[in-house]
Amino acid sequence: MPDRATSSDGADMTNSILIQFVRRSFLIGAITLLAACSQKAETLKLSVTQFGSATEQAFDHYDAAYSTQFAPFPKSDTAKRSAFVTNITDFTGTITPANIDTLLDPDAVKIDPSVARQWQDTLKGLRSQYQQFVAIFDNIEAGSALGASAVTESGPILEKLRAQLATISEEFARTPPQFLTRRSTLIAELNLIRTKDHNNPEAESLLIEAWWQQWNSLIAAERAMQTDTLRAFVTASTLGNRLQGQIDNYAKLDVGSLITAVEDGIKLSSQIGKLSPAELVTQGTGLLETATN
């Protein structure tokens, strides 16, 4: 008759080995699943980074476009020094902290500090919203249920940001900023040419032709600024639209699909870079409808 203790010990050992095998198989499966989920989350972050970088560039252009409205024509240090010497020689009043900047550069438009500060605060607030959105994905626990939940919860946030980008883009496309100070400077110069007595009509014609060239160069630079800024916003908005689809369908997408989305984003930026100014205006004015549907 077999020893019951020996038989019981053997059964316990068999059960222990079986339990260890099941645990090890479960652990390997869990690790594999987490690794896949982690890779999936990291791949989605690439699209998020694309969108974040595009919005930063758009707001950089936006800030430059706003600021350049009031910027005078650039001058060399020699020209600035010569103009200052002339201004000081002709000035008969008392030099004070209030007028020294005007004497140094009378062409520069002095923006109210409170207005300038308000603009910078507004721009900082805009940038912060998109930076916070990108930070959501920096803090995601890749591969965890919480991470997948965070991706889902980011969807409504992105919807609001897309609508905001589309609104700014449409407003910019319809009423782009101009180089107001530089336009005013050239118009004043043209009026001076017209009112000044010229003994030589040919010399006057040459002055007008030179002015015409300056004006056309200014308009070309202005349009380039407008086009570059709108292109940046159209790129950011379009990448945001594509990212929305990835987030909304995150559970159904695999790593391969997300990698393809990143590659498509790169191609998309290149395609938008080739659009004409007229095509950009058309896209810019249609973004709001796309973002809200």
Secondary structure, 3 states (H helix, E strand, C coil): CCCHHHHHHHHHHHHHHHHHHHHHHHHHHHHHHHHHHHHHHHHHHHHHHHHHHHHHHHHHHHHHHHHHCCCCCCCCHHHHHHHHHHHHHHCCCCCCCCCHHHHHCCCCCCCCHHHHHHHHHHHHHHHHHHHHHHHHHHCCCCCCHHHHHHHHHHHHHHHHHHHHHHHHHHHHHHCCCCCHHHHHHHHHHHHHHHHCCCCCHHHHHHHHHHHHHHHHHHHHHHHHHHHHHHHHHHHHHHHHHHHHHHHHCHHHCCHHHHHHHHHHHHHHHHHHCCCCHHHHHHHHHHHHHHHCC
